[in-house]
């Protein structure tokens, strides 16, 4: 046992005072008894012996409680194991400032705000010059006390979250800079996806739990745009919740700060719901979806953007159907180019959205290779066969795994069925097609295929079939005794084919993505393209209010490809500017990872990791661990027992 304040023990010399007083009271006097009182001598002697014993007991009790009080103030302590071999404990603070810490605590304020206020008040009561601490997105080694107070008050929630292993590795690196062999990590956490560490990196960990009063939350999970109908774009918003009871929420869509649409949604606890909005024939829509929610605030707003659409680039190889195709693909929405197969420049293919093989009579390996690369890049392909060139047509079907030609029909056949339930036609035909004027085809091929048949002859033979982005007519679309080109069906089919190959820009992108980690499920990609041409030293700049960013970029044909990875954006709309020209807009939203996950709160004393209710208690517990087991309260109890015993004896009489 040792004493943390041994100088107090000098007060033990004061114990001489009660000893002197008691010895003074024990002085012996020799009185002379009267003869008539001699019978009381025996009784007096008995009382004297009792009083003398009583005074000695009182003396020892007083010495006991005075010495107990003095010893208690000297802080007697039993040192912990190896405490003498360790330096003074060094504490590093970690604050999990991910978006889940924006949930409200028992006081009605955000958990992160509670932690900030607690640390600020604690910093005002300590003595010292430097504090080591870090968050999910920043480290502050050896920060001054004033700097800490300024930084902690300006701390904001972050989209990043560190795993348990990442937290311990960062803390270990910071401790290595201090050179201490007695490291302690004070961990502020709300237990979001928290796991018990398998390797504590030789750190003493103490948790400071941040407990939310309610975890009910509604999240605008993601949005998608259906632009298949050029006259009515549709916005679909997925709502996700972890509510404890049924709730009705209002969802609003804004454009340029003005209310565009509004609807209510009846939400069932823990069940996803999709809400659709018809946006009409929009060409440049900069919007925002907002939902009413009392939970986390960061996921209650979702920004999206529908830029003006570039013309769909169509390349037709062959000339048999050129007059029909040119009349359908007008210059307003399409860029139509026709080339013959002889002396064909294969470098034209990568820049196209939709390629039509118009009754070609021969197929080369370079053409097949270029078409496959085109399909891999998301392009579309339409094959209009030359029924007299069976070998070339079968080669195309084989290369793209589309089936086998069983026979050639030189007899006119009529289309008798349209698969209006397929998504390709479901948005086009709203009425019954039983009275539809079906076209007649003069010649056709009987193809045995596993592809989807959308236009069907009698006997179930396909005329128009699809597989992935590859489309095939089993006969011509124009010519003698063929009136498909005169049917309204030809216009809607060919336009729909071209529009579906249009590269519809993503409605929004993640505010942060990294090439060093796998994207999250709702990450909409880190790359984008916008129409424009950079010359000389020009660069594309992204602007938002007073913020300017220059992402990685390169020119590819008439598009500028942009890489957003490893750049942290703020939620909202960014204007893409090339010199003084506005090329378009990009929208960004935080990933919704923090809206989900588990909050597995360990039971008290269920893990060897200790917890503290606040920062002051955490520091006190760490110091006690270093100083060892303190015994002052036992001496205080001993002093109290001695005092009570003295009071009891003083009240006793004989």
PEZIGI-V999237 format. One record per run of one state. SS is the DSSP state (hx for helix, st for strand, lp for the rest). FROM is the first residue (numbers start at 1). LEN is the number of residues. If there is no record, write none. Layout:
ss = {SS SS}
from = {FROM FROM}
len = {LEN LEN}
This chain:
ss = {lp st lp hx lp hx lp st lp hx lp st lp st hx lp st lp st hx lp st lp st hx lp st lp hx lp st lp st lp st lp st lp st lp st lp st lp st lp st lp st lp st lp hx lp st lp hx lp st lp hx lp st lp hx lp st lp st lp hx lp st lp st lp st hx lp st lp st lp hx lp hx lp st lp st lp st lp st lp st lp st lp st lp st lp hx lp st lp st lp hx lp st lp hx lp}
from = {1 2 4 6 26 35 74 76 79 83 86 90 96 98 99 103 104 105 110 111 125 130 135 139 145 154 158 159 164 179 183 190 192 193 204 210 218 227 233 242 247 256 258 268 273 281 285 292 301 307 312 318 322 329 334 340 346 352 354 359 365 377 380 385 390 400 404 410 413 419 423 427 440 442 444 449 452 458 461 462 468 470 474 484 487 488 500 509 511 527 532 540 545 547 550 552 557 559 564 572 579 581 590 593 596 599 600 610 612 615 628 629 631 632 651}
len = {1 2 2 20 9 39 2 3 4 3 4 6 2 1 4 1 1 5 1 14 5 5 4 6 9 4 1 5 15 4 7 2 1 11 6 8 9 6 9 5 9 2 10 5 8 4 7 9 6 5 6 4 7 5 6 6 6 2 5 6 12 3 5 5 10 4 6 3 6 4 4 13 2 2 5 3 6 3 1 6 2 4 10 3 1 12 9 2 16 5 8 5 2 3 2 5 2 5 8 7 2 9 3 3 3 1 10 2 3 13 1 2 1 19 4}
